[in-house]
Amino acid sequence: MTVKLDFEECLKDSPRFRASVELVEAEVSELETRLEKLLKLGNGLLESGRHYLAASRAFIVGICDLAHLGPPEPMMAECLDKFTQSLSHKLDSHAELLDATQHTLQRQIQTLVKEGLRSFREAGRDFWRGAESLEAALTHNAEVPRRRAQEAEEAGAALKVARAGYRGRALDYALQINVIEDKRKFDIMEFVLRLVEAQATHFQQGHEELSQLAQYRKELGGQLHQLVLNSAREKRDMEQRHVLLKQKELGGEEPEPSLKEGPGGLVMEGHLFKRASNAFKTWSRRWFTIQSNQLVYQKRYKDPVTVVVDDLRLCTVKLCPDSERRFCFEVVSPSKSCLLQADSERLMQLWVSAVQSSIATAFSQARLDDSPRGLGQGSGHLAISSAATLGPGGLTRGREPGGVGHVAAQVQSVDGNAQCCDCREPAPEWASINLGVTLCIQCSGIHRSLGVHFSKVRSLTLDSWEPELVKLMCELGNVVINQIYEARVEAMAVKKPGPSCSRQEKEAWIHAKYVEKKFLTKLPEIRGRRGGRGPPRGHPPVPPKPGLIRPKPGSFRSKPEPPSEDLQSLHPGALLFRAAGHPPSLPTMADALAHGADVNWVNGGQENATPLIQATAANSLLACEFLLQNGANVNQVDNQGRGPLHHATILGHTGLACLFLKRGADLGVRDSEGRDPLTIAVETANADIVTLLRLAKMREADAAQGQAGDETYLDIFRDFSLMASDDPEKLSRRSHDLHTL
């Protein structure tokens, strides 16, 4: 410890000692002033720090609130979460720094002011009181005259006591001066050291906290840079679009309704005027939308939508040139009508086209509901596959791996089809679709030369195949057909040509087999399908189970089958008619045609029904396709003026209706009651058949105007064909639901 004042000088009470004391007192007084100022500043710092913490925490809460504004954005949410957590940790560290600063101020500076300087002040006061007492004793001792020996002795004793007291207090004061001088040094330095250590801890924790985010900050910086570039591009695009739209809008053109793909199908939106159905016939401007096969409107965005037409497939749209207002059109449903007005002729045409197109687009996009619906709502039970997966050539293209090659593999997998039907050459790649056999390339050329009334040739690998035709090929096959056309080959001891035979030999064989029909046997009885699924030749057919077929009102009803012993006497046409009934027998039908049956034979005993109408009543897609491929007239009617399309519509056989429309059925034919197929479909609320019929009408209208038409029409018919062939149970359930409600 460094001695500020010399104790010897203190005992001498020299002027130098007194000057040193005064100098120390002045310094201590200045020290006290500055320490008190430091305490005041420190308290202000602590108070400001706490205000800063409170404001910072509120600021962090404000940042967190930004993350919950609008739709969630993962990138922003992660950024704000990480950074607010880091800032919160830094604020916690800052709070610890403030606590350490306050503790250091109280422990070092405030203790020095209140305790160290107080002891110094008390010692100083005692010293100066002793100095005054000594000064008084010296003065009194000097003033006592000689003649007063007693008083002089007393004054000397008092001086001695005063000097002793002064010296003790002077030594104590000198000690306090030296102590306060040293204490001032290490207390202030310790205070600064602790303060710096607290600051170092605070900033070290902040550095560690931010170091943990270094990689994330680097990645975020790269992402933000990319976002800035994207934003700049978007801003430029928006500015360009803004200029174009501004120029367009300033031109005074009417806004176009929006047309886009939505989750429920094709969506069209725009403003229309609607005439009220009340007595005042007032007009109101509303926001109309075509979506999910419905026409709806609303006044304001948050208002519930009002359904104008629940199922557009059961409606028609027509222009209203006789209306008092311009640009009017009417949407008519079986239960009501709605008169609407557009803002211009062009917008009116757009809306009319949109309503017409919704019949196709809503159907192709709609998902099917298996639960029955009300008659007024229609019904849709077809799960339509995406048209994008269907090639333009036919349904089979693109359905499974291998494309059209898959058709060849599927047809050739049938028993006997792996060889040519006529020369047994392996791996045939051609087929006769009306006979149901596979052919090699040489035999296919010979078949083609016979004419389409004998054989219709198609490539298994080059042409596109519809699903019902593929299924028909698999249902017949070489084995079944050869049992008919080669029934007497062994009995006649005729040698069948082989793959190595000449073309002349094969041509002679094919001509004798299919044109001259030399190898046919007598007419058969009704037989079941190939593969043991029906009664064999020579046995009566198994009658259908009661209740499996419930004829609909107005539909064709098949009469009971005659006994099997009467079949021998049947005309080939009558045999074909019987074989087309429920359950149909394709081998027997092929046998009847081979024996010269007229494919359009008329059964006078059953309302002039044809085999095609008989197959329609049986709801047999394959029997109908087989008859059509062999020349059946799709428009031939019965006594009631109803053709196959009428009967398919009455019975609710959607797959057959689709087949007849593809094969050229006349949409305008009316029965004896004056009803065409569309009228019947609307009356029975069969939304699926209504859709198909209206699409076909629109297709005819486009063709009459020389337009190619929309591919959507073809896609929907392909989808129906696929459903009718691969999953006919859904079509059957749909028909049952409609007619049991």
Secondary structure, 3 states (H helix, E strand, C coil): CCCCCCHHHHHHCCHHHHHHHHHHHHHHHHHHHHHHHHHHHHHHHHHHHHHHHHHHHHHHHHHHHHHCCCCCCHHHHHHHHHHHHHHHHHHHHHHHHHHHHHHHHHHHHHHHHHHHHHHHHHHHHHHHHHHHHHHHHHHHHHHCCCCCHHHHHHHHHHHHHHHHHHHHHHHHHHHHHHHHHHHHHHHHHHHHHHHHHHHHHHHHHHHHHHHHCHHHHHHHHHHHHHHHHHHHHHHHHHHHHHHHHHHHHHCCCCCCCEEEEECCEEEEEEEEEEECCCCCCCEEEEEEEEECCEEEEECCCCCCCEEEECCHHHCEEEECCCCCCCCEEEEECCCCEEEEECCCHHHHHHHHHHHHHHHHHHHHHCCCCCCCCCCCCCCCCCCCCCHHHCCCCCCCCCCCCCCHHHHHHHHHCCCCCCECCCCCCECCCEEECCCCEEECHHHHHHHHHHCCCCCCEEECCCCCCCHHHHHHHHHCCHHHHHHHHCCCHHHHCCCCCCCCCCHHHHHHHHHHHHHCCCCCCCCCCCCCCCCCCCCCCCCCCCCCCCCCCCCCCCCCCCCCCCCHHHHHHCCHHHHHHHHCCCCCCHHHHHHHHHCCCCCCCCEHHHCCECHHHHHHHCCCHHHHHHHHHCCCCCCCCCCCCCCHHHHHHHHCCHHHHHHHHHCCCCCCCCCCCCCCHHHHHHHCCCHHHHHHHHHHHHHHHHHHCCCCCCHHHHHHHHHHHHHHHHCHHHHHHHHHHHHHC
